[in-house]
Amino acid sequence: MKNTIHWLGHATVLIEGDKRVMLDPWKVQGAQPVDLVLVTHGHFDHCSPEDVDKVRGPHTEVAAPAEVAAKLGKGHTSRNTPTEIERSCEATGQDANRLVYAIRMSATVDSAAVQDG
């Protein structure tokens, strides 16, 4: 199946193919559940527990750096617990049909946190 990439605003991207993957859901409207949610960091406009809930179905996996996974895990114990992905590591997800995804997250510096000078 051909993958289609949809920019939904700000940093929110939906990738549709054999699986549906959403990056940094924020201000999501009318969304269907996805297979995988990737949250890059803890800023409110990238890590919105309310928006993650909007796209989280009974089998949705959520992957994020450890500090973000902890934030997303609060109040979500009855559903899928976010996977903690340590920075600069790789993780894979599997289901009965074999490998579903591979993720590599690397530590970055947020330019908004860097002082001019």
C-alpha atoms as a printed R data frame, in Angstrom:
    type eleno elety resid chain resno       x       y      z
1   ATOM     1    CA   MET     A     1   0.000   0.000  0.000
2   ATOM     2    CA   LYS     A     2   1.220   3.495 -0.823
3   ATOM     3    CA   ASN     A     3   1.957   5.760  2.163
4   ATOM     4    CA   THR     A     4   0.279   9.158  2.257
5   ATOM     5    CA   ILE     A     5   1.536  11.972  4.474
6   ATOM     6    CA   HIS     A     6  -0.926  14.618  5.681
7   ATOM     7    CA   TRP     A     7   0.190  17.784  7.465
8   ATOM     8    CA   LEU     A     8  -2.593  18.610  9.934
9   ATOM     9    CA   GLY     A     9  -1.144  21.830 11.325
10  ATOM    10    CA   HIS     A    10   1.789  22.961 13.449
11  ATOM    11    CA   ALA     A    11   3.849  19.783 14.026
12  ATOM    12    CA   THR     A    12   0.993  17.293 13.638
13  ATOM    13    CA   VAL     A    13   1.494  14.834 10.800
14  ATOM    14    CA   LEU     A    14  -0.588  11.783  9.881
15  ATOM    15    CA   ILE     A    15   1.046   9.012  7.859
16  ATOM    16    CA   GLU     A    16  -1.428   6.584  6.316
17  ATOM    17    CA   GLY     A    17  -0.491   3.296  4.709
18  ATOM    18    CA   ASP     A    18  -0.762  -0.254  5.991
19  ATOM    19    CA   LYS     A    19  -0.728   1.393  9.422
20  ATOM    20    CA   ARG     A    20  -1.755   4.877 10.569
21  ATOM    21    CA   VAL     A    21   0.877   6.871 12.466
22  ATOM    22    CA   MET     A    22   0.400  10.332 13.986
23  ATOM    23    CA   LEU     A    23   3.219  12.577 15.161
24  ATOM    24    CA   ASP     A    24   2.659  15.183 17.883
25  ATOM    25    CA   PRO     A    25  -1.154  15.322 17.878
26  ATOM    26    CA   TRP     A    26  -2.309  18.830 18.850
27  ATOM    27    CA   LYS     A    27  -5.666  20.515 18.250
28  ATOM    28    CA   VAL     A    28  -6.824  17.367 16.457
29  ATOM    29    CA   GLN     A    29 -10.382  17.481 15.129
30  ATOM    30    CA   GLY     A    30 -12.499  14.638 13.781
31  ATOM    31    CA   ALA     A    31  -9.661  12.128 14.040
32  ATOM    32    CA   GLN     A    32  -9.982   8.374 13.707
33  ATOM    33    CA   PRO     A    33  -7.906   6.054 15.939
34  ATOM    34    CA   VAL     A    34  -4.346   5.446 14.753
35  ATOM    35    CA   ASP     A    35  -2.025   2.480 15.223
36  ATOM    36    CA   LEU     A    36   0.920   4.453 16.563
37  ATOM    37    CA   VAL     A    37   1.315   7.889 18.158
38  ATOM    38    CA   LEU     A    38   4.792   9.427 18.319
39  ATOM    39    CA   VAL     A    39   5.317  12.349 20.684
40  ATOM    40    CA   THR     A    40   8.654  14.087 20.206
41  ATOM    41    CA   HIS     A    41   8.944  16.198 23.366
42  ATOM    42    CA   GLY     A    42   7.016  17.675 26.272
43  ATOM    43    CA   HIS     A    43   6.001  21.138 25.030
44  ATOM    44    CA   PHE     A    44   2.225  21.620 25.249
45  ATOM    45    CA   ASP     A    45   1.903  21.984 21.482
46  ATOM    46    CA   HIS     A    46   3.596  18.621 20.882
47  ATOM    47    CA   CYS     A    47   2.513  16.654 23.955
48  ATOM    48    CA   SER     A    48  -1.215  17.046 24.518
49  ATOM    49    CA   PRO     A    49  -2.709  14.178 26.545
50  ATOM    50    CA   GLU     A    50  -6.208  15.278 25.468
51  ATOM    51    CA   ASP     A    51  -5.283  15.043 21.792
52  ATOM    52    CA   VAL     A    52  -3.476  11.735 22.233
53  ATOM    53    CA   ASP     A    53  -6.720  10.426 23.733
54  ATOM    54    CA   LYS     A    54  -8.640  11.600 20.652
55  ATOM    55    CA   VAL     A    55  -6.593   9.318 18.375
56  ATOM    56    CA   ARG     A    56  -5.956   6.478 20.827
57  ATOM    57    CA   GLY     A    57  -7.900   3.297 20.181
58  ATOM    58    CA   PRO     A    58  -7.865   0.003 22.083
59  ATOM    59    CA   HIS     A    59  -4.722  -1.183 20.240
60  ATOM    60    CA   THR     A    60  -2.922   2.137 19.715
61  ATOM    61    CA   GLU     A    61   0.681   2.271 20.864
62  ATOM    62    CA   VAL     A    62   2.170   5.541 22.106
63  ATOM    63    CA   ALA     A    63   5.927   6.116 21.908
64  ATOM    64    CA   ALA     A    64   7.703   9.067 23.496
65  ATOM    65    CA   PRO     A    65  10.818  10.006 25.474
66  ATOM    66    CA   ALA     A    66  10.614   8.782 29.092
67  ATOM    67    CA   GLU     A    67   9.651  12.134 30.637
68  ATOM    68    CA   VAL     A    68   6.879  12.565 28.078
69  ATOM    69    CA   ALA     A    69   5.653   8.982 28.449
70  ATOM    70    CA   ALA     A    70   5.309   9.592 32.183
71  ATOM    71    CA   LYS     A    71   3.197  12.687 31.505
72  ATOM    72    CA   LEU     A    72   0.990  10.850 29.021
73  ATOM    73    CA   GLY     A    73   0.640   7.848 31.326
74  ATOM    74    CA   LYS     A    74  -1.172   9.820 34.008
75  ATOM    75    CA   GLY     A    75  -4.837   8.953 33.970
76  ATOM    76    CA   HIS     A    76  -4.418   6.466 31.140
77  ATOM    77    CA   THR     A    77  -3.850   3.256 33.082
78  ATOM    78    CA   SER     A    78  -7.013   1.645 31.747
79  ATOM    79    CA   ARG     A    79  -5.709   1.972 28.199
80  ATOM    80    CA   ASN     A    80  -2.372   1.448 26.518
81  ATOM    81    CA   THR     A    81   0.538   2.710 28.580
82  ATOM    82    CA   PRO     A    82   3.021   4.823 26.593
83  ATOM    83    CA   THR     A    83   6.249   3.091 25.682
84  ATOM    84    CA   GLU     A    84   9.274   4.803 27.167
85  ATOM    85    CA   ILE     A    85  11.881   5.364 24.510
86  ATOM    86    CA   GLU     A    86  15.210   6.518 25.828
87  ATOM    87    CA   ARG     A    87  16.836   9.210 23.767
88  ATOM    88    CA   SER     A    88  19.328   7.979 21.174
89  ATOM    89    CA   CYS     A    89  17.997   4.448 21.075
90  ATOM    90    CA   GLU     A    90  15.923   2.338 18.749
91  ATOM    91    CA   ALA     A    91  12.640   0.589 19.429
92  ATOM    92    CA   THR     A    92  10.448  -1.719 17.408
93  ATOM    93    CA   GLY     A    93   6.817  -2.674 17.675
94  ATOM    94    CA   GLN     A    94   5.396  -6.008 16.657
95  ATOM    95    CA   ASP     A    95   1.990  -7.557 16.231
96  ATOM    96    CA   ALA     A    96   0.851 -10.922 14.937
97  ATOM    97    CA   ASN     A    97   1.750  -9.834 11.390
98  ATOM    98    CA   ARG     A    98   5.437  -9.218 12.244
99  ATOM    99    CA   LEU     A    99   7.298  -5.920 12.356
100 ATOM   100    CA   VAL     A   100   5.007  -2.902 12.354
101 ATOM   101    CA   TYR     A   101   7.395  -0.024 12.926
102 ATOM   102    CA   ALA     A   102  10.909   0.952 13.821
103 ATOM   103    CA   ILE     A   103  11.644   4.199 15.627
104 ATOM   104    CA   ARG     A   104  14.895   6.013 16.176
105 ATOM   105    CA   MET     A   105  14.762   9.041 18.443
106 ATOM   106    CA   SER     A   106  17.784  11.233 18.979
107 ATOM   107    CA   ALA     A   107  18.471  13.894 21.565
108 ATOM   108    CA   THR     A   108  18.066  17.386 20.150
109 ATOM   109    CA   VAL     A   109  18.357  20.957 21.352
110 ATOM   110    CA   ASP     A   110  15.211  23.067 21.157
111 ATOM   111    CA   SER     A   111  16.237  26.333 19.493
112 ATOM   112    CA   ALA     A   112  13.708  28.227 21.624
113 ATOM   113    CA   ALA     A   113  15.758  27.282 24.686
114 ATOM   114    CA   VAL     A   114  19.025  28.650 23.247
115 ATOM   115    CA   GLN     A   115  19.835  32.195 24.287
116 ATOM   116    CA   ASP     A   116  20.957  34.694 21.643
117 ATOM   117    CA   GLY     A   117  24.436  35.909 21.955
